[in-house]
Amino acid sequence: MKVYLAGGMRSDWQDKVIDSLNLVDDEPAFTFFDPRSKQPGNAERKLSLEEYGTWDLTYIKQCDIVFGYMERTNPSGVGMACELGYAYGVGKTVILVLESDHETQEDRYLNFMKKVSHVVYNNLEDGINYLKTFGE
């Protein structure tokens, strides 16, 4: 099962997802496409917006599931909203964790992401537990 991780890049939530799901019966149950890996470590040149977008859409096309996490501290969520909409449009399963009481966006606008998600949770643990069912 291939999973694309969509969401903020500041809190390392991706590590929690990967660590929670990496092994089932001592075998890898999931392959993760983690957008943090697209930027080389200490590269002098940053990827352009077009390069980032191409990377994202390429791996969304290749995945089975898009797992989106909209933390209440995510400063924008615009990129993730695009990723979720694209994934939904090309027939991928979309799991969204949408925390409430967002710090910079109005929740009523963020709720639109629910329209392009198959299942929505309000905390990361519940989303991870649901994602686990695809590896069993």
MDTraj code that builds the backbone (N, CA, C; nanometers):
import mdtraj as md
import numpy as np

residues = "MET LYS VAL TYR LEU ALA GLY GLY MET ARG SER ASP TRP GLN ASP LYS VAL ILE ASP SER LEU ASN LEU VAL ASP ASP GLU PRO ALA PHE THR PHE PHE ASP PRO ARG SER LYS GLN PRO GLY ASN ALA GLU ARG LYS LEU SER LEU GLU GLU TYR GLY THR TRP ASP LEU THR TYR ILE LYS GLN CYS ASP ILE VAL PHE GLY TYR MET GLU ARG THR ASN PRO SER GLY VAL GLY MET ALA CYS GLU LEU GLY TYR ALA TYR GLY VAL GLY LYS THR VAL ILE LEU VAL LEU GLU SER ASP HIS GLU THR GLN GLU ASP ARG TYR LEU ASN PHE MET LYS LYS VAL SER HIS VAL VAL TYR ASN ASN LEU GLU ASP GLY ILE ASN TYR LEU LYS THR PHE GLY GLU".split()
xyz = np.array([
    [0.0851, -0.1168, 0.0000],
    [0.0000, 0.0000, 0.0000],
    [0.0900, 0.1235, 0.0000],
    [0.0650, 0.2129, -0.0950],
    [0.1443, 0.3354, -0.1088],
    [0.0633, 0.4539, -0.0570],
    [0.1269, 0.5330, 0.0315],
    [0.0583, 0.6430, 0.0973],
    [0.1352, 0.7729, 0.0751],
    [0.0663, 0.8736, 0.0230],
    [0.1229, 1.0078, 0.0078],
    [0.0841, 1.0879, 0.1312],
    [0.1825, 1.1534, 0.1934],
    [0.1597, 1.2320, 0.3152],
    [0.1483, 1.3795, 0.2798],
    [0.0281, 1.4346, 0.2920],
    [0.0014, 1.5744, 0.2578],
    [-0.0208, 1.6549, 0.3847],
    [0.0459, 1.7688, 0.3962],
    [0.0242, 1.8536, 0.5127],
    [0.1441, 1.9392, 0.5441],
    [0.1406, 2.0019, 0.6594],
    [0.2456, 2.0939, 0.7010],
    [0.3833, 2.0294, 0.7090],
    [0.4839, 2.1149, 0.6984],
    [0.6220, 2.0671, 0.6945],
    [0.7021, 2.1117, 0.8164],
    [0.6354, 2.1522, 0.9237],
    [0.7079, 2.2113, 1.0364],
    [0.7140, 2.1244, 1.1613],
    [0.6193, 2.0351, 1.1815],
    [0.6113, 1.9653, 1.3102],
    [0.6590, 1.8206, 1.3077],
    [0.6970, 1.7691, 1.1941],
    [0.7413, 1.6298, 1.1807],
    [0.6317, 1.5289, 1.2145],
    [0.5066, 1.5660, 1.1918],
    [0.3960, 1.4731, 1.2123],
    [0.4107, 1.3500, 1.1238],
    [0.4778, 1.3685, 1.0088],
    [0.4970, 1.2575, 0.9160],
    [0.5734, 1.1432, 0.9828],
    [0.6728, 1.1773, 1.0660],
    [0.7495, 1.0745, 1.1354],
    [0.6603, 0.9917, 1.2274],
    [0.5654, 1.0556, 1.2922],
    [0.4736, 0.9834, 1.3802],
    [0.3898, 0.8845, 1.2999],
    [0.3410, 0.9273, 1.1842],
    [0.2619, 0.8377, 1.0989],
    [0.3482, 0.7211, 1.0520],
    [0.4649, 0.7512, 0.9989],
    [0.5524, 0.6469, 0.9466],
    [0.5926, 0.5493, 1.0568],
    [0.6322, 0.6008, 1.1714],
    [0.6744, 0.5145, 1.2823],
    [0.5602, 0.4277, 1.3338],
    [0.4388, 0.4792, 1.3313],
    [0.3229, 0.4036, 1.3800],
    [0.2804, 0.2929, 1.2849],
    [0.3146, 0.3078, 1.1578],
    [0.2626, 0.2158, 1.0557],
    [0.3686, 0.1387, 0.9797],
    [0.4921, 0.1583, 1.0116],
    [0.5981, 0.1039, 0.9282],
    [0.6003, -0.0481, 0.9213],
    [0.5711, -0.1169, 1.0299],
    [0.5791, -0.2626, 1.0290],
    [0.4488, -0.3262, 1.0746],
    [0.4078, -0.4276, 1.0010],
    [0.2971, -0.5128, 1.0403],
    [0.3504, -0.6545, 1.0315],
    [0.3509, -0.7260, 1.1423],
    [0.4092, -0.8603, 1.1482],
    [0.5528, -0.8605, 1.0977],
    [0.6302, -0.7605, 1.1397],
    [0.7721, -0.7453, 1.1053],
    [0.7981, -0.7251, 0.9561],
    [0.6961, -0.6914, 0.8801],
    [0.7107, -0.6643, 0.7371],
    [0.6592, -0.5235, 0.7079],
    [0.7250, -0.4516, 0.6165],
    [0.6720, -0.3186, 0.5795],
    [0.5336, -0.3332, 0.5161],
    [0.4361, -0.2665, 0.5730],
    [0.3000, -0.2736, 0.5203],
    [0.2697, -0.1569, 0.4275],
    [0.3491, -0.0504, 0.4381],
    [0.3223, 0.0713, 0.3625],
    [0.4513, 0.1251, 0.3017],
    [0.4371, 0.1868, 0.1863],
    [0.5421, 0.2680, 0.1266],
    [0.4924, 0.4113, 0.1359],
    [0.5761, 0.4995, 0.1881],
    [0.5347, 0.6381, 0.2075],
    [0.6023, 0.7302, 0.1077],
    [0.5233, 0.8198, 0.0500],
    [0.5751, 0.9294, -0.0307],
    [0.5665, 1.0533, 0.0570],
    [0.6802, 1.0983, 0.1045],
    [0.6898, 1.2071, 0.2009],
    [0.7486, 1.3297, 0.1316],
    [0.6686, 1.4340, 0.1104],
    [0.7185, 1.5525, 0.0402],
    [0.8410, 1.6178, 0.1031],
    [0.8695, 1.5894, 0.2288],
    [0.9911, 1.6451, 0.2884],
    [1.1164, 1.5923, 0.2201],
    [1.1066, 1.4784, 0.1538],
    [1.2237, 1.4174, 0.0908],
    [1.2573, 1.4781, -0.0451],
    [1.1702, 1.5603, -0.0995],
    [1.1953, 1.6135, -0.2339],
    [1.2988, 1.7246, -0.2369],
    [1.3263, 1.7859, -0.1235],
    [1.4283, 1.8910, -0.1183],
    [1.5573, 1.8315, -0.0632],
    [1.6633, 1.8280, -0.1433],
    [1.7903, 1.7738, -0.0949],
    [1.8368, 1.8475, 0.0302],
    [1.8983, 1.7731, 0.1218],
    [1.9427, 1.8224, 0.2512],
    [1.9934, 1.9642, 0.2569],
    [2.1168, 1.9894, 0.2196],
    [2.1743, 2.1231, 0.2289],
    [2.2004, 2.1817, 0.0907],
    [2.1122, 2.1523, -0.0023],
    [2.1310, 2.2004, -0.1395],
    [2.1286, 2.3527, -0.1437],
    [2.2142, 2.4082, -0.2246],
    [2.2165, 2.5534, -0.2392],
    [2.0941, 2.6025, -0.3147],
    [2.0470, 2.5253, -0.4101],
    [1.9335, 2.5654, -0.4915],
    [1.8059, 2.5048, -0.4365],
    [1.7078, 2.5875, -0.4115],
    [1.5755, 2.5403, -0.3692],
    [1.4965, 2.5013, -0.4929],
    [1.4090, 2.4033, -0.4776],
    [1.3225, 2.3655, -0.5880],
    [1.2235, 2.4772, -0.6169],
    [1.1920, 2.4942, -0.7432],
    [1.0935, 2.5951, -0.7821],
    [0.9526, 2.5444, -0.7507],
    [0.8566, 2.6350, -0.7548],
    [0.7174, 2.5975, -0.7338],
    [0.6743, 2.4915, -0.8353],
    [0.7161, 2.5069, -0.9593],
    [0.6808, 2.4097, -1.0633],
    [0.7411, 2.2731, -1.0323],
    [0.8662, 2.2714, -0.9841],
    [0.9303, 2.1444, -0.9496],
    [0.8603, 2.0782, -0.8313],
    [0.8267, 2.1570, -0.7292],
    [0.7542, 2.1023, -0.6148],
    [0.6208, 2.0440, -0.6597],
    [0.5464, 2.1216, -0.7376],
    [0.4155, 2.0757, -0.7821],
    [0.4221, 1.9503, -0.8660],
    [0.5199, 1.9431, -0.9543],
    [0.5369, 1.8241, -1.0381],
    [0.5666, 1.7026, -0.9526],
    [0.6552, 1.7190, -0.8526],
    [0.6883, 1.6082, -0.7618],
    [0.5618, 1.5606, -0.6910],
    [0.4869, 1.6541, -0.6351],
    [0.3656, 1.6190, -0.5608],
    [0.2667, 1.5417, -0.6476],
    [0.2344, 1.5954, -0.7634],
    [0.1329, 1.5331, -0.8478],
    [0.1782, 1.3980, -0.9009],
    [0.3074, 1.3842, -0.9287],
    [0.3606, 1.2561, -0.9756],
    [0.3396, 1.1479, -0.8706],
    [0.3714, 1.1786, -0.7451],
    [0.3582, 1.0777, -0.6401],
    [0.2141, 1.0569, -0.5958],
    [0.1315, 1.1577, -0.6093],
    [-0.0113, 1.1367, -0.5820],
    [-0.0678, 1.0391, -0.6844],
    [-0.0285, 1.0514, -0.8106],
    [-0.0753, 0.9582, -0.9142],
    [-0.0326, 0.8155, -0.8833],
    [0.0846, 0.7992, -0.8215],
    [0.1385, 0.6658, -0.7954],
    [0.0866, 0.6014, -0.6671],
    [0.0267, 0.6799, -0.5779],
    [-0.0136, 0.6261, -0.4476],
    [-0.1509, 0.5605, -0.4540],
    [-0.1830, 0.4896, -0.3468],
    [-0.3161, 0.4325, -0.3280],
    [-0.4021, 0.5228, -0.2406],
    [-0.3372, 0.5848, -0.1408],
    [-0.4072, 0.6656, -0.0409],
    [-0.3328, 0.7970, -0.0211],
    [-0.4072, 0.9058, -0.0102],
    [-0.3494, 1.0334, 0.0333],
    [-0.3965, 1.0557, 0.1764],
    [-0.2999, 1.0728, 0.2653],
    [-0.3279, 1.0983, 0.4062],
    [-0.2934, 1.2435, 0.4326],
    [-0.3953, 1.3261, 0.4557],
    [-0.3750, 1.4685, 0.4778],
    [-0.3927, 1.5046, 0.6242],
    [-0.3034, 1.5891, 0.6723],
    [-0.3116, 1.6341, 0.8119],
    [-0.3064, 1.7855, 0.8154],
    [-0.4209, 1.8470, 0.8479],
    [-0.4297, 1.9917, 0.8606],
    [-0.4276, 2.0264, 1.0078],
    [-0.3067, 2.0531, 1.0579],
    [-0.2902, 2.0912, 1.1972],
    [-0.3472, 2.2314, 1.2194],
    [-0.3880, 2.2579, 1.3392],
    [-0.4415, 2.3904, 1.3707],
    [-0.3338, 2.4967, 1.3598],
    [-0.2069, 2.4579, 1.3602],
    [-0.0960, 2.5530, 1.3507],
    [-0.0401, 2.5659, 1.2095],
    [-0.0942, 2.4910, 1.1141],
    [-0.0479, 2.5013, 0.9756],
    [-0.0802, 2.6427, 0.9268],
    [0.0197, 2.7167, 0.8771],
    [-0.0046, 2.8570, 0.8436],
    [-0.0981, 2.8795, 0.7248],
    [-0.1162, 2.7795, 0.6383],
    [-0.1968, 2.8035, 0.5202],
    [-0.2870, 2.6855, 0.4850],
    [-0.2286, 2.5767, 0.4395],
    [-0.3063, 2.4617, 0.3951],
    [-0.3475, 2.4684, 0.2501],
    [-0.3094, 2.5738, 0.1794],
    [-0.3497, 2.5894, 0.0391],
    [-0.2919, 2.4767, -0.0467],
    [-0.1645, 2.4470, -0.0282],
    [-0.1022, 2.3395, -0.1058],
    [-0.1684, 2.2059, -0.0792],
    [-0.1952, 2.1777, 0.0471],
    [-0.2595, 2.0518, 0.0817],
    [-0.4001, 2.0447, 0.0230],
    [-0.4727, 2.1545, 0.0246],
    [-0.6064, 2.1555, -0.0342],
    [-0.6001, 2.1190, -0.1825],
    [-0.5006, 2.1714, -0.2528],
    [-0.4820, 2.1369, -0.3950],
    [-0.4501, 1.9887, -0.4106],
    [-0.3623, 1.9382, -0.3248],
    [-0.3252, 1.7967, -0.3321],
    [-0.4447, 1.7063, -0.3066],
    [-0.5262, 1.7398, -0.2064],
    [-0.6435, 1.6582, -0.1755],
    [-0.7430, 1.6606, -0.2916],
    [-0.7680, 1.7792, -0.3460],
    [-0.8612, 1.7900, -0.4576],
    [-0.8147, 1.7126, -0.5790],
    [-0.6859, 1.7220, -0.6091],
    [-0.6309, 1.6471, -0.7225],
    [-0.6438, 1.4972, -0.6979],
    [-0.6061, 1.4529, -0.5785],
    [-0.6124, 1.3105, -0.5459],
    [-0.7551, 1.2573, -0.5584],
    [-0.8492, 1.3307, -0.5041],
    [-0.9894, 1.2918, -0.5110],
    [-1.0347, 1.2837, -0.6568],
    [-0.9924, 1.3818, -0.7353],
    [-1.0303, 1.3878, -0.8766],
    [-0.9766, 1.2735, -0.9604],
    [-0.8594, 1.2207, -0.9235],
    [-0.8018, 1.1090, -0.9999],
    [-0.8340, 0.9740, -0.9352],
    [-0.9256, 0.9756, -0.8379],
    [-0.9777, 0.8505, -0.7843],
    [-0.8985, 0.7867, -0.6714],
    [-0.8162, 0.8628, -0.6034],
    [-0.7413, 0.8097, -0.4898],
    [-0.8264, 0.8157, -0.3636],
    [-0.8008, 0.7256, -0.2713],
    [-0.8651, 0.7311, -0.1410],
    [-0.8020, 0.8450, -0.0625],
    [-0.8850, 0.9317, -0.0057],
    [-0.8355, 1.0478, 0.0685],
    [-0.8832, 1.0391, 0.2134],
    [-0.7849, 1.0354, 0.3041],
    [-0.8103, 1.0383, 0.4479],
    [-0.7609, 1.1726, 0.4978],
    [-0.8464, 1.2464, 0.5670],
    [-0.8106, 1.3793, 0.6156],
    [-0.8234, 1.3867, 0.7670],
    [-0.7206, 1.4415, 0.8298],
    [-0.7286, 1.4800, 0.9703],
    [-0.7333, 1.6320, 0.9705],
    [-0.8455, 1.6867, 1.0180],
    [-0.8686, 1.8307, 1.0162],
    [-0.8922, 1.8780, 1.1593],
    [-0.7886, 1.9356, 1.2188],
    [-0.8023, 1.9869, 1.3549],
    [-0.8832, 2.1160, 1.3536],
    [-0.9609, 2.1370, 1.4585],
    [-1.0427, 2.2590, 1.4673],
    [-0.9687, 2.3693, 1.5419],
    [-1.0322, 2.4845, 1.5481],
    [-0.9760, 2.6038, 1.6136],
    [-0.8438, 2.6441, 1.5504],
    [-0.8444, 2.6518, 1.4185],
    [-0.7219, 2.6853, 1.3452],
    [-0.6713, 2.8233, 1.3843],
    [-0.5397, 2.8382, 1.3906],
    [-0.4798, 2.9631, 1.4374],
    [-0.4848, 3.0776, 1.3361],
    [-0.4787, 3.0479, 1.2056],
    [-0.4719, 3.1563, 1.1070],
    [-0.5810, 3.1520, 1.0011],
    [-0.6531, 3.0423, 0.9894],
    [-0.7594, 3.0292, 0.8898],
    [-0.8929, 3.0106, 0.9617],
    [-0.9993, 3.0518, 0.8976],
    [-1.1317, 3.0275, 0.9545],
    [-1.1715, 2.8828, 0.9276],
    [-1.2159, 2.8140, 1.0317],
    [-1.2531, 2.6737, 1.0175],
    [-1.3568, 2.6525, 0.9080],
    [-1.4482, 2.7468, 0.8911],
    [-1.5536, 2.7280, 0.7903],
    [-1.4960, 2.7195, 0.6492],
    [-1.3834, 2.7843, 0.6230],
    [-1.3190, 2.7728, 0.4921],
    [-1.2411, 2.6430, 0.4809],
    [-1.1774, 2.6035, 0.5876],
    [-1.1025, 2.4778, 0.5861],
    [-1.1948, 2.3580, 0.5710],
    [-1.3176, 2.3717, 0.6175],
    [-1.4129, 2.2615, 0.6078],
    [-1.4401, 2.2202, 0.4639],
    [-1.4075, 2.3056, 0.3687],
    [-1.4268, 2.2697, 0.2278],
    [-1.3440, 2.1456, 0.1916],
    [-1.2310, 2.1258, 0.2605],
    [-1.1466, 2.0090, 0.2322],
    [-1.2206, 1.8788, 0.2591],
    [-1.3220, 1.8836, 0.3418],
    [-1.4011, 1.7640, 0.3693],
    [-1.4710, 1.7146, 0.2431],
    [-1.5034, 1.8066, 0.1524],
    [-1.5758, 1.7710, 0.0304],
    [-1.4929, 1.6844, -0.0637],
    [-1.3606, 1.6899, -0.0489],
    [-1.2734, 1.6100, -0.1356],
    [-1.1997, 1.5035, -0.0545],
    [-1.2632, 1.4587, 0.0526],
    [-1.2067, 1.3554, 0.1383],
    [-1.3113, 1.2461, 0.1602],
    [-1.2656, 1.1237, 0.1660],
    [-1.3583, 1.0126, 0.1864],
    [-1.3923, 0.9919, 0.3331],
    [-1.2969, 1.0184, 0.4205],
    [-1.3191, 1.0050, 0.5632],
    [-1.2399, 1.1151, 0.6327],
    [-1.2984, 1.1718, 0.7395],
    [-1.2366, 1.2856, 0.8080],
    [-1.2342, 1.2597, 0.9582],
    [-1.1205, 1.2896, 1.0185],
    [-1.1036, 1.2792, 1.1637],
    [-1.0587, 1.4150, 1.2165],
    [-1.0722, 1.4346, 1.3481],
    [-1.0282, 1.5618, 1.4052],
    [-0.9016, 1.5487, 1.4892],
    [-0.8422, 1.4265, 1.4928],
    [-0.7132, 1.4107, 1.5609],
    [-0.6286, 1.3069, 1.4893],
    [-0.4992, 1.3240, 1.4993],
    [-0.4035, 1.2421, 1.4240],
    [-0.4124, 1.0948, 1.4621],
    [-0.4289, 1.0632, 1.5879],
    [-0.4320, 0.9236, 1.6315],
    [-0.5454, 0.8458, 1.5658],
    [-0.6632, 0.9069, 1.5568],
    [-0.7755, 0.8386, 1.4916],
    [-0.7473, 0.8158, 1.3436],
    [-0.6870, 0.9136, 1.2778],
    [-0.6512, 0.8971, 1.1373],
    [-0.5496, 0.7858, 1.1175],
    [-0.4492, 0.7806, 1.2041],
    [-0.3480, 0.6750, 1.1966],
    [-0.4127, 0.5378, 1.2187],
    [-0.5000, 0.5288, 1.3174],
    [-0.5655, 0.4002, 1.3443],
    [-0.6477, 0.3534, 1.2255],
    [-0.7144, 0.4454, 1.1572],
    [-0.7901, 0.4059, 1.0388],
    [-0.6964, 0.3632, 0.9259],
    [-0.5899, 0.4379, 0.9060],
    [-0.4935, 0.4042, 0.8011],
    [-0.4352, 0.2642, 0.8247],
    [-0.4144, 0.2282, 0.9499],
    [-0.3618, 0.0946, 0.9828],
    [-0.4472, -0.0172, 0.9257],
    [-0.5773, 0.0055, 0.9153],
    [-0.6670, -0.1015, 0.8676],
    [-0.6379, -0.1400, 0.7232],
    [-0.5723, -0.0529, 0.6491],
    [-0.5375, -0.0842, 0.5101],
    [-0.4146, -0.1720, 0.4998],
    [-0.3416, -0.1881, 0.6081],
    [-0.2207, -0.2708, 0.6072],
    [-0.2407, -0.4071, 0.6703],
    [-0.3612, -0.4327, 0.7166],
    [-0.3862, -0.5601, 0.7861],
    [-0.4229, -0.6693, 0.6906],
])
top = md.Topology()
chain = top.add_chain()
for i, resn in enumerate(residues, 1):
    res = top.add_residue(resn, chain, resSeq=i)
    for name in ("N", "CA", "C"):
        top.add_atom(name, md.element.get_by_symbol(name[0]), res)
traj = md.Trajectory(xyz[None], top)
